[in-house]
Amino acid sequence: MKLLIIDDEPGLRRSLRLLLSEEGFEVAEAGDGGTGLARALAEQFDVVLCDVRMPSVDGLEFLRRYRAAGGTALVIMMSAYGSEDAAIAAMKEGAYDYIPKPFRADEVVLVLRKAEERERLRREVESLRSALGSGATSPDIVAESPAMRSALDVIAKVAPHTTTVLITGPSGTGKEVLARELHRLSPRAGQPFVAVNCAAIPESLLESELFGHVRGAFTGAVGDHKGLFEESAGGTLFLDEIGELPTPLQAKLLRVLQDGEVRRVGDRAARRVDVRVVAATARELEAGVAAGTFREDLFYRLNVIAVRLPPLVERPEDVPALVRVLLARHCARLGIAVPRIEPDALRALLDHAWPGNVRELSNALERALVLARGRTVRRDDLPAAVLEPAVRPPGAKGFSGDLTLRHHGADLEAEIIREALQRTGGNRRKAADLLGISVRALFYKLKSLGIRDGETA
């Protein structure tokens, strides 16, 4: 096991290091709570031995910040005479155990051996859950393509932890489905999964919806109201379209993620919440950061683990399985038998580029079921847009029409930017106007994509 000792007494740290190293533990140390917190979050430890009373950041504050930042190590408090109450308070906050000072060497080793056994059992349970989960993926998940299998692999690895996850990808790719799968595989599976679309709620109501309000906070607030953070306590809160979150609320969300506390609108007291946050966006948050519309500190706090869902055109291997799953789902809802699909109809489905991704495919299949004659889906039952010649992503040459980045997708940014620069003779301001972004965002993209002056399509 790897241990971190946090204590402001050098002599005690040295004694513990010698003792525990002889017992086979790998030991690191820190002389204060702030330094210990930084090291505990930067490295992976199994156990943290932390003194209760320290200047600046004490043991209880360390524990709160460590848990709020997603720290997973077992925390054992060391309390001198007279500070047992603080150690017990720390256990209520999630500490594993505490050891009263002065302590004997065998007491410390005994507590650590118990912690070691607990960790061994926890890992065995996680391993079994992972093994069962990998063979029993949710029926809503289709992962025939390498890209989707890679995304699911990341989800399975991060599910046991409280780490914040950011899911990116074009609209309609199934970001909420993946978030629900993450929740299903996590230890929070028995607790609420609450989803909210940040773009669908008016800004004037969104703060109250997320954080709650107290009676009299504003006109119409006739009683106390729990926000979605409190409603999802113990479970997972899915914040869809996080890029649309108004700037004033970004600061409040950041505080919740950092401190693990929410404050209802109109309330002076903060309330502790234990919620796993999963965010999703179809926008490029980096561009928002560069343009000043999205807080940089919130971006890095959300982007701890990033999972990208590619558009359907990049994972054609998933289309046949998606057709089967979506047909079965629609037929169950409509109360009809699953029909056969004529080869011509299936070929049209496989050839289409699906700019609307899985959502467009689902709508096309539902329409075909409603219009189908008998128990066969024919080519003519599909929407006209599906039957048109496939419009695959263009290469580096021959762009036409709309050049906004939202239209073409993240993978083609470099080519589109070069085309815009070529059309404008290298004028970056005019190129930014063509692309539908700010000049500052264009400069950021030129740097991040490695596009040099004079380089065009």
Residue pairs with C-beta under 8 A, 6 or more apart in sequence:
1 25
1 26
1 46
1 47
1 112
1 115
1 116
1 119
2 25
2 26
2 28
2 43
2 44
2 45
2 46
2 47
3 20
3 25
3 26
3 27
3 28
3 45
3 46
3 47
3 48
3 49
3 112
4 27
4 28
4 29
4 30
4 36
4 39
4 40
4 43
4 45
4 47
4 48
4 49
4 73
5 13
5 16
5 17
5 27
5 28
5 29
5 30
5 49
6 29
6 30
6 31
6 32
6 33
6 35
6 36
6 40
6 48
6 49
6 50
6 51
6 54
6 59
6 62
7 13
7 16
7 29
7 31
7 49
7 50
7 51
7 54
7 78
8 31
8 32
8 51
8 54
8 55
9 51
10 31
13 29
13 31
16 27
16 29
16 49
16 108
17 27
17 29
19 105
19 108
19 109
20 27
20 108
20 109
20 112
21 27
23 109
23 112
25 112
28 39
28 43
28 45
30 36
30 39
32 54
32 55
32 56
32 57
33 50
33 54
33 56
33 57
33 58
33 59
33 61
33 62
34 56
34 57
36 48
36 50
36 57
36 62
37 57
37 62
37 65
37 66
37 69
40 48
40 66
40 71
40 73
41 66
41 69
41 71
44 73
45 73
46 73
46 74
46 115
46 116
46 119
47 73
47 74
47 75
47 76
47 96
47 112
47 115
47 119
48 66
48 73
48 74
48 75
48 76
49 76
49 78
49 99
50 59
50 62
50 63
50 75
50 76
50 77
50 78
51 59
51 77
51 78
51 79
52 58
52 59
52 60
52 77
52 78
52 79
52 80
52 83
52 86
52 87
52 90
52 98
53 59
53 79
53 80
53 83
53 86
54 62
57 65
58 86
59 77
59 78
59 86
59 87
59 90
60 86
60 89
60 90
60 93
63 75
63 77
63 90
63 93
63 94
63 95
64 93
64 259
64 260
65 258
65 259
66 73
66 75
67 93
67 94
67 162
67 260
68 257
68 258
68 259
68 260
69 258
70 161
70 162
70 163
70 164
70 304
72 161
72 162
74 96
74 115
74 118
74 119
75 90
75 94
75 95
75 96
76 95
76 96
76 97
76 98
76 99
76 111
76 112
76 115
77 86
77 87
77 90
77 91
77 95
77 97
77 98
77 99
78 98
78 99
78 101
78 103
79 86
79 87
79 98
79 99
79 100
79 101
80 100
80 101
81 100
81 101
84 98
84 100
87 95
87 98
87 100
88 98
90 98
91 97
91 98
96 115
96 118
97 111
97 114
97 115
99 107
99 108
99 111
126 160
129 160
129 185
130 156
130 185
133 156
133 159
133 184
133 185
134 156
137 143
137 152
137 181
138 177
138 180
138 181
138 184
139 325
140 174
140 177
140 180
140 181
140 325
141 148
141 152
141 177
141 178
141 181
142 148
142 318
142 321
142 322
142 325
143 149
143 151
143 152
143 318
144 315
144 317
144 318
144 320
144 321
145 314
145 315
145 316
145 317
145 318
146 317
147 310
147 314
147 315
148 309
148 310
148 315
148 318
151 178
151 307
151 308
151 309
152 178
152 181
154 305
154 307
155 165
155 178
155 181
155 182
155 185
155 307
156 185
158 165
158 182
158 305
159 182
159 185
159 186
160 185
160 186
160 187
162 276
163 304
163 305
164 257
164 276
164 277
164 278
164 279
164 301
164 302
164 304
164 305
165 179
165 182
165 278
165 279
165 304
165 305
165 306
165 307
166 242
166 278
166 279
166 280
166 281
166 285
166 302
166 303
166 304
166 305
166 306
166 307
167 175
167 178
167 179
167 278
167 279
167 280
167 281
167 306
167 307
167 308
167 309
168 175
168 280
168 281
168 282
168 285
168 306
168 307
168 308
168 309
169 175
169 280
169 282
169 308
169 309
169 310
169 311
170 282
170 309
170 311
170 357
170 409
171 282
171 356
171 357
171 359
172 356
172 357
172 358
172 359
172 360
173 309
173 310
173 311
173 312
173 357
173 358
174 309
174 357
174 358
175 240
175 280
175 309
176 195
176 238
176 240
176 280
178 307
178 309
179 193
179 195
179 236
179 238
179 278
179 280
180 193
180 238
182 236
182 278
183 189
183 193
183 235
183 236
183 238
183 276
183 278
186 236
186 276
188 234
188 235
188 236
188 276
191 232
191 233
191 234
191 235
191 236
192 231
192 232
192 233
192 234
192 235
192 236
193 232
193 235
193 236
193 238
194 228
194 231
194 232
194 235
194 236
194 237
194 238
195 238
195 240
196 209
196 210
196 228
196 237
196 238
196 239
196 240
197 240
197 241
198 206
198 239
198 240
198 241
198 242
198 244
198 245
199 240
199 241
199 244
200 241
201 209
203 246
203 249
206 245
206 246
206 249
207 248
207 249
207 252
207 265
208 217
208 218
208 221
208 225
208 227
208 265
209 227
209 228
210 227
210 228
210 229
210 249
210 252
210 253
211 227
211 229
211 252
211 256
211 262
211 263
211 264
211 265
212 224
212 225
212 226
212 227
212 229
212 230
212 262
212 264
212 265
213 221
213 224
213 225
213 227
213 264
213 265
213 266
213 267
214 221
214 224
214 225
214 264
214 265
214 266
214 267
215 221
215 222
215 223
215 224
216 266
217 264
217 265
217 266
217 267
218 265
218 266
221 265
221 266
224 264
225 264
227 262
227 264
228 237
229 237
229 256
229 262
229 273
229 275
230 262
230 271
230 273
232 275
233 273
233 274
233 275
234 274
234 275
235 275
235 276
236 275
236 276
236 277
236 278
237 275
237 276
237 277
237 278
238 278
238 279
238 280
239 245
239 253
239 277
239 278
239 279
239 280
240 279
240 280
240 281
241 280
241 281
241 282
241 283
242 279
242 280
242 281
242 285
242 302
243 281
243 282
243 283
243 285
243 288
243 294
244 283
245 253
247 293
247 295
250 294
250 295
250 298
251 295
251 298
253 298
254 295
254 297
254 298
254 301
255 261
256 262
256 273
257 277
257 298
257 301
257 302
258 301
259 270
260 272
260 273
260 274
261 270
261 271
261 272
261 273
262 270
262 271
262 273
263 269
263 270
263 271
264 271
277 302
279 302
282 406
283 406
284 405
284 410
285 294
285 299
285 302
285 303
286 299
286 444
286 448
287 437
287 441
287 444
287 445
288 294
288 299
289 295
289 296
289 299
289 444
290 438
290 440
290 441
290 443
290 444
290 445
291 437
291 438
291 440
291 441
292 440
310 411
311 354
311 355
311 357
311 409
312 318
312 319
312 322
312 354
312 357
312 358
312 361
313 353
313 354
313 355
313 392
313 393
314 411
316 350
319 349
319 350
319 354
319 361
320 346
320 350
322 358
322 361
323 341
323 346
323 349
323 361
323 365
326 358
326 361
326 362
326 365
327 338
327 339
327 341
327 365
327 369
328 338
330 362
330 365
330 366
330 369
331 337
331 338
331 339
331 369
334 369
334 370
336 369
337 375
339 369
339 372
339 374
339 375
339 376
339 377
340 375
340 376
340 377
341 349
341 376
341 377
342 376
342 377
342 378
342 379
344 378
344 379
345 368
345 377
345 378
345 379
345 381
345 382
348 379
348 382
348 386
348 387
349 361
349 364
349 382
349 386
351 390
352 386
352 390
353 390
353 391
353 392
353 393
354 360
354 361
355 391
356 363
363 383
364 382
364 383
364 386
367 381
367 382
367 383
368 377
368 381
368 382
369 377
371 381
372 378
372 381
379 387
393 408
393 409
393 411
393 412
394 412
394 415
395 415
396 415
396 418
396 457
397 457
399 415
399 416
399 419
399 457
403 416
403 419
403 420
403 434
403 435
403 436
404 435
404 436
405 413
405 416
405 435
405 436
405 437
406 436
408 416
413 445
413 449
414 449
414 451
415 457
416 435
417 431
417 435
417 442
417 445
417 446
417 449
417 451
418 451
418 455
418 456
418 457
419 456
419 457
420 431
420 434
420 435
421 427
421 428
421 431
421 451
421 455
421 456
421 457
422 456
422 457
423 431
423 434
424 430
424 431
424 434
426 453
426 454
426 456
428 439
428 442
428 443
428 446
429 439
431 442
432 438
432 439
432 441
432 442
435 442
437 445
445 451
